[in-house]
């Protein structure tokens, strides 16, 4: 009876209650996944062990084993070489200048004919060479385009500079013609120029002439003539009215003297 009580106490004790299975959330699922993975790995190992090797794999293994082992006296070819004085590890030939290692094997595993690999290699090289040529031609075209762009850029700059220089020269010739026209008109007692822009206006003017200056500016704007056109008109006026050539810097006696001694009415005629 005491024994039964002791067994019941042991059954109801904390040690018995605490020894229970861990039932935390998600733990049974993790255990199932681990068990499935272990079974899968064991199955794969068993498949590898029981798998029958293919004929190609068996041939490869036998070939590797045969190539690793050196030829022995049982080989007829090796036996003949030994009779002729050959020793293992010695180079072939009387002078010993031949090969030491056997000619390596090039195993052909595909179904293509002999020379197919060389043909593929040649085609690949031709394709690579064609690609290189295309890249080279593209680089040359880009370099040529860049060179043409630089050339056009420099030519445009030179043209701008030349145009600017020509414009400045024309403006200088026009001012010189205006100055000469004013002097010659004054010598003939001409108080007012035929056109407002025929005379060179002074930079320093009195306050009384300010209003006239503004009027003259309006007249200048209304003319809408280029520097070259003004120079041509003023040159013709000086030649007809004063028999004076701005390019020669000379006042001639009459029209006959002007036409015979002056090269022409333009600057190019005097070059």
Protein Blocks (a to p, Z undefined) as FASTA:
>chain_A
ZZmmmmmmmmmmmklmmmccdfbehklmmmmmmmmmmmmmmmmmmmmmmpccdfklmmmm
mmmmmmmpccdfklmklmmmmmnopaehiaedjkopacfbdcdddddfbfbdehklmmmm
mmmmmmmmmmmmmmmmmmmmmmmmmmmmmmmmmmmmmmmmmmmmmmmmmmmmmmmmmmmm
mmmmmmnopabdfbfklpccdfbdcfklmmmmmmmmmmmmmnopafklmmmmmmmmmmmm
nopafklopacfblmlmmmmpgbjcfklmZZ
